[in-house]
Amino acid sequence: MSLEEINANSLRRVASLLKNDLKTTLELGKQAQEFAKKVPQYGSDHNNPYVYAAAVHLQHFYTSLETIFKRVIKEFEGSMPHGESWHQELLELVFIEIENVRPPLISESIKKELSELRRFRHVVRHGYEYDLDWNQIQPLIESLDKIIPRLKKDIKQFNLFLLETAEELEKN
């Protein structure tokens, strides 16, 4: 879908929705970090409810982030990836610029961290017999300190692109 096929109101709507989605995503990240702070008080084995709470909130953080990704991809590309690897393909799409359509949504600087979170989301959602391992979760929680500021910056920048493009469309 080209920019000419997208109207200004759609772009403004997406910018508003992304702003709200980011707020939700950041809150989930903050909650994961807060639960993680309580883990040492009760031990780091899988029976600690704070390990579980941190893991679930971390998984929700990434799922919420995927909502942002899906919103942008549907608006600009018109359809979502599908098949077994759609989560991975979706993540790949947000790092690329599509010429004459949109800039990257997320910068490459956090690609590795987001890929790790994507894999973790899958484990939490589908690893029914998997005991949560704090030693694997803790680095992911710590990676939020790098991810969150970058997400704020990237999505703010993308929203600026949306709003500037909406203004340009209205002028023409």
C-alpha positions as MATLAB code, in Angstrom:
seq = 'MSLEEINANSLRRVASLLKNDLKTTLELGKQAQEFAKKVPQYGSDHNNPYVYAAAVHLQHFYTSLETIFKRVIKEFEGSMPHGESWHQELLELVFIEIENVRPPLISESIKKELSELRRFRHVVRHGYEYDLDWNQIQPLIESLDKIIPRLKKDIKQFNLFLLETAEELEKN';
ca = [
       0.000    0.000    0.000;
       1.440    3.393   -0.940;
       1.210    6.549    1.125;
      -1.213    7.976   -1.444;
      -3.674    5.219   -0.576;
      -3.619    6.017    3.128;
      -5.599    9.011    4.299;
      -4.578   11.561    6.916;
      -7.221   10.487    9.424;
      -5.998    6.892    9.281;
      -2.472    8.041   10.039;
      -3.635   10.151   12.977;
      -5.706    7.241   14.283;
      -2.712    4.901   14.099;
      -0.506    7.472   15.863;
      -3.022    7.744   18.709;
      -3.402    4.000   18.996;
       0.369    3.487   19.008;
       0.713    6.029   21.786;
      -1.854    4.144   23.894;
      -0.378    0.757   23.013;
       3.080    1.945   24.017;
       1.760    3.165   27.362;
       0.297   -0.294   28.043;
       3.482   -2.033   26.893;
       5.688    0.126   29.091;
       3.465   -0.492   32.102;
       3.781   -4.252   31.589;
       7.558   -3.900   31.394;
       7.584   -1.854   34.593;
       5.452   -4.470   36.364;
       7.799   -7.250   35.221;
      10.718   -5.288   36.660;
       8.868   -4.704   39.942;
       8.105   -8.410   40.364;
      11.717   -9.235   39.508;
      12.918   -7.028   42.375;
      11.020   -9.286   44.810;
      12.504  -12.546   43.555;
      15.619  -12.487   45.816;
      13.441  -12.254   48.927;
      11.862  -15.641   48.279;
      14.511  -17.550   46.356;
      14.889  -17.984   42.655;
      13.450  -21.463   42.172;
      10.400  -22.044   40.025;
       8.123  -22.242   43.088;
       8.632  -18.542   43.790;
       5.439  -16.754   42.672;
       7.461  -13.636   41.811;
       9.494  -15.597   39.251;
       6.241  -16.650   37.633;
       4.752  -13.123   37.853;
       7.859  -11.548   36.332;
       7.870  -14.134   33.524;
       4.199  -13.686   32.721;
       4.482   -9.899   32.684;
       7.554  -10.140   30.480;
       5.617  -12.357   28.098;
       2.712   -9.879   28.163;
       5.174   -7.043   27.492;
       6.290   -8.698   24.274;
       2.742   -9.644   23.274;
       1.691   -6.027   23.778;
       4.644   -4.941   21.676;
       3.491   -7.307   18.932;
       0.143   -5.492   18.993;
       2.013   -2.325   18.033;
       3.874   -4.177   15.297;
       0.685   -5.719   13.901;
      -1.094   -2.377   13.891;
       1.645   -0.788   11.770;
       2.072   -3.744    9.408;
      -1.667   -4.045    8.759;
      -1.986   -0.314    8.099;
       0.962   -0.034    5.734;
       1.402   -3.465    4.201;
      -2.272   -4.388    4.239;
      -1.751   -7.909    5.530;
       0.082   -9.825    8.199;
       2.674  -12.562    7.829;
       1.208  -16.013    8.343;
       2.341  -19.567    8.860;
       4.449  -21.126   11.576;
       7.065  -18.388   11.675;
       4.749  -15.368   11.520;
       5.991  -13.992   14.881;
       9.565  -13.972   13.609;
       8.578  -12.513   10.236;
       6.553   -9.783   11.961;
       9.569   -8.834   14.043;
      11.764   -8.706   10.933;
       9.311   -6.408    9.159;
       9.414   -3.705   11.832;
      13.167   -3.237   11.382;
      13.017   -2.500    7.679;
      12.135    0.592    5.699;
       9.683    0.098    2.886;
      10.592    2.657    0.274;
       7.833    5.194   -0.431;
       5.672    3.569    2.242;
       7.169    3.828    5.724;
      10.414    4.088    7.665;
      11.462    1.325   10.058;
       9.284    1.249   13.152;
      12.075   -0.005   15.429;
      15.814    0.545   15.098;
      18.205   -2.366   14.708;
      19.893   -1.471   18.016;
      17.466   -3.670   19.998;
      16.873   -6.410   17.442;
      18.749   -9.080   19.406;
      16.949   -8.255   22.659;
      13.528   -8.271   21.031;
      14.288  -11.563   19.327;
      15.175  -13.068   22.714;
      11.899  -11.794   24.162;
       9.994  -13.266   21.210;
      11.511  -16.675   21.900;
      10.769  -16.332   25.608;
       7.144  -15.412   24.871;
       6.821  -18.659   22.980;
       8.308  -20.690   25.847;
       5.986  -19.138   28.425;
       2.923  -19.578   26.232;
       3.655  -23.076   24.979;
       6.086  -24.644   27.449;
       3.472  -26.342   29.602;
       5.918  -28.698   31.242;
       8.713  -26.174   31.417;
       9.789  -24.932   34.843;
      10.621  -21.260   34.700;
      14.316  -20.671   35.274;
      15.172  -17.384   36.951;
      18.688  -17.536   35.511;
      17.152  -17.301   32.035;
      14.516  -14.730   32.971;
      16.739  -12.290   34.848;
      18.841  -11.214   31.816;
      15.634  -10.633   29.865;
      14.272   -8.434   32.642;
      17.580   -6.560   32.707;
      17.402   -6.078   28.934;
      14.291   -3.943   29.452;
      16.605   -1.157   30.639;
      17.991   -1.024   27.087;
      14.763   -1.822   25.251;
      12.363    0.609   26.902;
      14.202    3.898   26.190;
      14.812    2.785   22.606;
      11.134    1.857   22.114;
      10.028    5.222   23.464;
      12.357    7.027   21.091;
      11.585    4.881   18.038;
       7.809    4.922   18.417;
       7.802    8.653   19.146;
       9.823    9.137   15.958;
       7.465    6.904   13.989;
       4.457    8.806   15.324;
       6.102   12.027   14.207;
       6.433   10.507   10.729;
       2.720    9.581   10.815;
       1.600   13.053   11.871;
       3.894   14.871    9.415;
       2.709   12.605    6.615;
      -0.926   13.270    7.573;
      -0.272   17.018    7.299;
       1.389   16.560    3.899;
      -1.544   14.495    2.638;
      -3.985   17.188    3.714;
      -1.993   19.897    1.899;
      -2.217   17.969   -1.377;
];
